[in-house]
Amino acid sequence: MTNFPNAAPPTYSPNASLDSKRVLCGVFGILLGALGIHKFVLGYTSAGLIMLLVSLLTCGIGATAMGIIGLVEGIMYLTKSDEEFVRIYQRGRKEWF
């Protein structure tokens, strides 16, 4: 084996398990907010189920309200920095707004 004394160490994120899902959740919130997909991506199973069931069990009537919530949350996710998003929604586990 050859050692390379001047080789740069491998780069990695110290918070690799908490890489930001901000853009993914923001887009899902805007496009599929009524189904709560953005909540499932963040690991908020109960909040995702609430949004999904309200949308489905009300035959779409509640989907309007859930869609508005998803739209607002999607915009909020996209306007935050990655660090702020991770701190609030991934570490802090803030489920709603």
Secondary structure, DSSP 8 states (H G I E B T S, - for coil): ----TT-------TTGGG---HHHHHHHHHHHGGGTHHHHHHT-HHHHHHHHHHHHHTTTHHHHHHHHHHHHHHHHHHHS-HHHHIIIIIIS-----
